[in-house]
Amino acid sequence: MQVQGKYDAKAFLMEQMTRAQGLRLKRLSEEAYQPAQYDRGLSFAEAARRIQVLEAEIELANSF
């Protein structure tokens, strides 16, 4: 992610998972007993996908 030899901080931040996503993903992964789903190095998109999957699994489990 370099623009004319310079580091593009905005592009880097857009690709990285946000702090809020990280906190939410960590909580959900613990609640679902799937700690391996949390990884600090995830992209924004992958974190969003994992959050969505874990929320669906937790909702399904709570429906029984």
HELIX and SHEET records of a PDB file:
HELIX    1   1 ALA A    9  GLU A   15  1                                   7    
HELIX    2   2 ARG A   19  GLU A   31  1                                  13    
HELIX    3   3 PRO A   35  GLN A   37  5                                   3    
HELIX    4   4 PHE A   44  ASN A   62  1                                  19    
SHEET    1   A 2 GLN A   2  VAL A   3  0                                        
SHEET    2   A 2 LYS A   6  TYR A   7 -1                                        
END                                                                             
